[in-house]
């Protein structure tokens, strides 16, 4: 008799702990956010915490170049892209559009403040490259949906 009541108490405790765990995890699951994992270890003076990933100087320079010579904006309703050349000391800019396989699709020579509309492209991902003389000043990709 005593064994039977102990077993029932254990079952109740397990059921309560499981339901409490589900209730605790439910808000995190509903928001589709990962549940934080807490560590029980303590960092000693000898161990250093993991460093955050930072961009290298080359990545920062490329990111700043990527925005320095052209501005690209989509026109979702018409499935077009608009390209506006920024001020580049009056130099001509070569704007190239490639498909994902690397085939040249379109080529424009642009002056400062020129505006071109890229239209007639099939749905897919395209790569653009911008040159000012022999130097590549911007590169990236865009998608026509």
C-alpha positions as a Markdown table, in Angstrom:
| # | Residue | x | y | z |
|---|---|---|---|---|
| 1 | Unk | 0.0 | 0.0 | 0.0 |
| 2 | Unk | 2.8 | 2.4 | 0.9 |
| 3 | Unk | 4.7 | 1.5 | -2.3 |
| 4 | Unk | 1.6 | 2.3 | -4.3 |
| 5 | Unk | 1.1 | 5.8 | -2.8 |
| 6 | Unk | 4.8 | 6.6 | -3.3 |
| 7 | Unk | 4.6 | 5.6 | -6.9 |
| 8 | Unk | 1.6 | 7.9 | -7.4 |
| 9 | Unk | 3.4 | 10.8 | -5.7 |
| 10 | Unk | 6.4 | 10.3 | -8.0 |
| 11 | Unk | 4.0 | 10.2 | -11.1 |
| 12 | Unk | 2.4 | 13.5 | -9.9 |
| 13 | Unk | 5.8 | 15.1 | -9.4 |
| 14 | Unk | 7.0 | 14.0 | -12.9 |
| 15 | Unk | 3.8 | 15.2 | -14.5 |
| 16 | Unk | 4.0 | 18.6 | -12.8 |
| 17 | Unk | 7.7 | 19.1 | -13.7 |
| 18 | Unk | 7.0 | 18.1 | -17.3 |
| 19 | Unk | 4.0 | 20.5 | -17.6 |
| 20 | Unk | 6.0 | 23.3 | -16.0 |
| 21 | Unk | 8.8 | 22.7 | -18.4 |
| 22 | Unk | 6.5 | 22.8 | -21.4 |
| 23 | Unk | 4.9 | 26.0 | -20.0 |
| 24 | Unk | 8.3 | 27.5 | -19.5 |
| 25 | Unk | 9.4 | 26.7 | -23.1 |
| 26 | Unk | 6.1 | 27.6 | -24.8 |
| 27 | Unk | 6.7 | 31.4 | -25.1 |
| 28 | Unk | 10.2 | 30.8 | -26.6 |
| 29 | Unk | 8.8 | 28.2 | -29.1 |
| 30 | Unk | 5.9 | 30.5 | -30.0 |
| 31 | Unk | 8.3 | 33.3 | -30.9 |
| 32 | Unk | 10.6 | 31.0 | -32.9 |
| 33 | Unk | 13.6 | 32.1 | -30.8 |
| 34 | Unk | 16.2 | 29.7 | -29.6 |
| 35 | Unk | 16.2 | 28.9 | -25.9 |
| 36 | Unk | 19.3 | 30.2 | -24.2 |
| 37 | Unk | 21.6 | 27.6 | -22.8 |
| 38 | Unk | 23.2 | 28.5 | -19.5 |
| 39 | Unk | 26.6 | 27.3 | -18.6 |
| 40 | Unk | 27.4 | 26.1 | -15.1 |
| 41 | Unk | 31.1 | 26.6 | -15.5 |
| 42 | Unk | 32.9 | 29.7 | -14.3 |
| 43 | Unk | 35.6 | 31.4 | -16.3 |
| 44 | Unk | 38.9 | 31.5 | -14.4 |
| 45 | Unk | 41.4 | 34.3 | -14.9 |
| 46 | Unk | 43.4 | 32.0 | -17.2 |
| 47 | Unk | 40.5 | 31.5 | -19.6 |
| 48 | Unk | 39.3 | 34.3 | -21.8 |
| 49 | Unk | 35.7 | 34.5 | -23.0 |
| 50 | Unk | 35.1 | 34.0 | -26.7 |
| 51 | Unk | 35.6 | 37.1 | -28.8 |
| 52 | Unk | 32.9 | 38.6 | -31.0 |
| 53 | Unk | 33.3 | 38.3 | -34.7 |
| 54 | Unk | 34.3 | 41.6 | -36.2 |
| 55 | Unk | 34.7 | 42.6 | -39.8 |
| 56 | Unk | 38.2 | 42.8 | -41.1 |
| 57 | Unk | 39.6 | 46.0 | -42.6 |
| 58 | Unk | 39.2 | 44.6 | -46.2 |
| 59 | Unk | 35.6 | 43.7 | -45.5 |
| 60 | Unk | 34.9 | 47.2 | -44.2 |
| 61 | Unk | 36.6 | 48.8 | -47.1 |
| 62 | Unk | 34.7 | 46.7 | -49.6 |
| 63 | Unk | 31.4 | 47.5 | -47.9 |
| 64 | Unk | 32.1 | 51.2 | -48.0 |
| 65 | Unk | 33.1 | 50.9 | -51.7 |
| 66 | Unk | 30.0 | 49.0 | -52.4 |
| 67 | Unk | 27.9 | 52.1 | -51.5 |
| 68 | Unk | 30.2 | 54.8 | -52.9 |
| 69 | Unk | 29.6 | 54.7 | -56.6 |
| 70 | Unk | 26.0 | 53.6 | -57.3 |
| 71 | Unk | 22.7 | 53.3 | -55.6 |
| 72 | Unk | 20.5 | 50.4 | -56.6 |
| 73 | Unk | 16.8 | 50.3 | -55.7 |
| 74 | Unk | 14.1 | 47.8 | -56.7 |
| 75 | Unk | 10.7 | 48.5 | -58.3 |
| 76 | Unk | 8.8 | 45.4 | -57.1 |
| 77 | Unk | 5.6 | 46.0 | -59.0 |
| 78 | Unk | 7.3 | 46.3 | -62.4 |
| 79 | Unk | 10.1 | 43.7 | -61.7 |
| 80 | Unk | 12.8 | 46.3 | -62.5 |
| 81 | Unk | 15.9 | 47.8 | -60.8 |
| 82 | Unk | 16.9 | 51.4 | -60.8 |
| 83 | Unk | 20.5 | 52.4 | -60.8 |
| 84 | Unk | 21.7 | 55.9 | -59.9 |
| 85 | Unk | 25.3 | 56.8 | -60.3 |
| 86 | Unk | 26.7 | 58.9 | -57.5 |
| 87 | Unk | 29.3 | 61.7 | -57.8 |
| 88 | Unk | 32.6 | 60.1 | -58.8 |
| 89 | Unk | 34.8 | 63.2 | -59.5 |
| 90 | Unk | 33.2 | 63.4 | -63.0 |
| 91 | Unk | 34.6 | 60.0 | -64.1 |
| 92 | Unk | 32.7 | 57.5 | -66.3 |
| 93 | Unk | 31.4 | 54.4 | -64.5 |
| 94 | Unk | 31.0 | 51.1 | -66.2 |
| 95 | Unk | 28.1 | 49.1 | -64.7 |
| 96 | Unk | 27.9 | 45.4 | -65.6 |
| 97 | Unk | 25.1 | 43.0 | -64.9 |
| 98 | Unk | 25.8 | 39.2 | -65.0 |
| 99 | Unk | 23.5 | 36.2 | -64.5 |
| 100 | Unk | 24.3 | 33.7 | -61.9 |
| 101 | Unk | 26.4 | 31.6 | -64.3 |
| 102 | Unk | 28.6 | 34.6 | -65.1 |
| 103 | Unk | 27.2 | 35.5 | -68.5 |
| 104 | Unk | 27.2 | 39.3 | -69.3 |
| 105 | Unk | 23.6 | 40.4 | -69.6 |
| 106 | Unk | 23.8 | 44.2 | -69.7 |
| 107 | Unk | 26.5 | 46.9 | -69.7 |
| 108 | Unk | 26.0 | 50.6 | -69.1 |
| 109 | Unk | 28.5 | 53.6 | -69.2 |
| 110 | Unk | 27.2 | 56.1 | -66.7 |
| 111 | Unk | 28.2 | 59.7 | -65.8 |
| 112 | Unk | 27.6 | 61.2 | -62.4 |
| 113 | Unk | 23.9 | 61.4 | -61.5 |
| 114 | Unk | 22.8 | 59.2 | -64.4 |
| 115 | Unk | 19.8 | 57.0 | -63.9 |
| 116 | Unk | 19.2 | 53.7 | -65.6 |
| 117 | Unk | 16.3 | 51.3 | -65.4 |
| 118 | Unk | 17.2 | 47.6 | -65.6 |
| 119 | Unk | 14.2 | 46.0 | -67.1 |
| 120 | Unk | 13.3 | 42.8 | -69.1 |
| 121 | Unk | 15.2 | 40.4 | -66.9 |
| 122 | Unk | 13.8 | 37.0 | -66.1 |
| 123 | Unk | 13.2 | 36.0 | -62.5 |
| 124 | Unk | 16.4 | 35.0 | -60.7 |
| 125 | Unk | 19.6 | 36.2 | -59.0 |
| 126 | Unk | 21.9 | 38.6 | -60.8 |
| 127 | Unk | 25.4 | 39.9 | -60.0 |
| 128 | Unk | 26.5 | 43.5 | -60.7 |
| 129 | Unk | 30.0 | 45.0 | -60.8 |
| 130 | Unk | 30.9 | 48.6 | -61.1 |
| 131 | Unk | 34.2 | 49.9 | -62.4 |
| 132 | Unk | 35.7 | 53.4 | -62.4 |
| 133 | Unk | 38.5 | 53.1 | -65.0 |
| 134 | Unk | 40.4 | 49.9 | -64.2 |
| 135 | Unk | 39.4 | 49.8 | -60.5 |
| 136 | Unk | 36.4 | 47.9 | -59.3 |
| 137 | Unk | 34.5 | 50.3 | -57.0 |
| 138 | Unk | 31.4 | 48.2 | -56.2 |
| 139 | Unk | 30.0 | 44.7 | -56.5 |
| 140 | Unk | 27.0 | 42.8 | -55.2 |
| 141 | Unk | 23.9 | 40.9 | -56.2 |
| 142 | Unk | 20.2 | 41.5 | -56.6 |
| 143 | Unk | 17.2 | 39.4 | -57.2 |
| 144 | Unk | 14.3 | 39.8 | -59.5 |
| 145 | Unk | 11.2 | 38.0 | -58.1 |
